[in-house]
C-alpha cells in the first residue's frame, strides 16, 4: 500500500472516529430513548467500519490512525458545549454522515487501481455507511428537515 493511499484511508478513519464520538455524545444527550438506541447502534456500526479499515492498513504493514484529527477534537469540544435538542442532533449528525459518505466515495475513486484490496475493503464498508445515512435521512425527514 502506498503512503498516499494509507494517508487517504487514515483520513477516513479519523473522520469516522470523530463522527462515532459525535454519535456517542448525542446518544447520551437526546431525550427520546428510542433515538438513544438508534444513535448508539450507529456508533457501533462506525466502530466496525473503523476496525475494518485499520485491519486492512495493518495487513499491509502500515500504521492506521487511532485518533481523530486535532481540528476534529476542537470542533467536538465546541459541539459538546452547545445544548442541543433531539432535532438539532439529528440535523448535525445527518449532515456529518452525508459528508463522511461522500468522502468514502471520493477516496474509492482516488484509490482506483492503486490498491485493489483497499478499494475492495472500502466498497465492503459502503453498504454499512449507506445504511447509517439512510437511517439519518429517515430521522431528518421525520422531523421535517431536508437532508
N, C-alpha and C positions, 0 to 999 in steps of 0.2 A: 504494500500500500504506500502510495506516495505521501510525502508530507503535506502536500496541498489537499489531497483527499482527506487525510486524517484531520487537518485543520477545519475543513468544511464540516465533517461529521462531528468533531468536538464542539463546533458552534451549535449544531442541532442538539447535542446532548446538553449543553449549558442552557439553551433556551427551554428545553424540556424540563430541566431541573428547576428553572425559575417558575415555569408555569405550574409544575407539580406543587411547589411551595405555595403558590397562589391558591390553588385548589384546596390544599390542606388548610390554609388560613381561612379561606371562605367557608369551608365545611365547619369550622368552629365558630364562625361569626353569624351565619344565617339563622333565621328564626324557625324556618319550616323544617321539621325533622326529616321529611322525605327528601328535601333538597340537600340536606346534610349528607344523607346516604348516597345520593347520586354524585355529589361532588367528591366524596371520599372514594367512590368507585372509579371516578375519572382520574384521581390522583394515583390510584393503584394501577390503572391502565398505563399511565405515563411512566410509572416505575418499571413496567415490563418493557416499554419502548427503550427507556434509558439503559436498562440492563442488557438488552439485546445488542444495542449499538456499542456499548462498552465491551461486551464479549467479542464482537466482531473485530474491533480495533485491537484488542489483546491477542486475538488469534493470529494477527499479522505482526505480532511483537511490537505494536505501537502502544502509546500511553494515552488512555482515554481520559477525557475530562471527568471530574468527580464533583465539581462545584460550579455554581452559577458565575456569570460574569460579574465583575465589580460594579458596573453600571446597573446590572440587574439587581444586585443586592441593595444598592442605594434606592432604586425605584421600588423594590419590595418593601423596604422600611418606610418609605414615604406612603405607599399604598396602604400599609398596615396601620398607619397612624390615622387615616381617614375613616370616620364612621361611614358604613355603607349599609344601605337597605338590601334586602334579598334581590330586588330588581337591579340595583346598581352592580352587585356582584355578578349577576348573570350577564349583564351588558359587558362588563370588564373582561370576564372570562371568555365570553363568546368572541370578543374582538381579538384577544391574545391567542385563542385556539385557532382562529382563522389565519392569523399571521404565522403561527407555527406550521400549519398545514401547507401554506404557500411556500414557506422556507424549505420544507422537506421536498416539495415538488421541484423547486429551483435547484436544490442540491442534487437530486436524482438526474436532472438534465446536465448539470455541470460535471458529475462523475462520469457520465457517458460510458464509454467502453474502457475507461481508465482502470476500473476495478470492478470486474464482473460480480465478485462475491459481495462487495459492499453495496453495489447497486441492487442486487437481489435482496439483501437484508433490508435496505430502505424500502423496497417495494413490498416486502413482507409486513412492514410496520404501517404502511399506508392505510389498510383497512381499519386498523385499530384507531388511527388518527381521524379517519373519516367518520367512524362511529362516534367518537367523542365530539367531533364537530357537529354531527347530526343531532346528538343529544342537546348540545348547547344551542343550536339553531332552533330546535323544538321548544326549549325553555324560553328563549328570547321571543319566539313567535307567540308563545302562550301569554307572555306579559305585554305583548304589543310592541315589541322593539324590533326594528329591522336588523338583519344580520348580514 
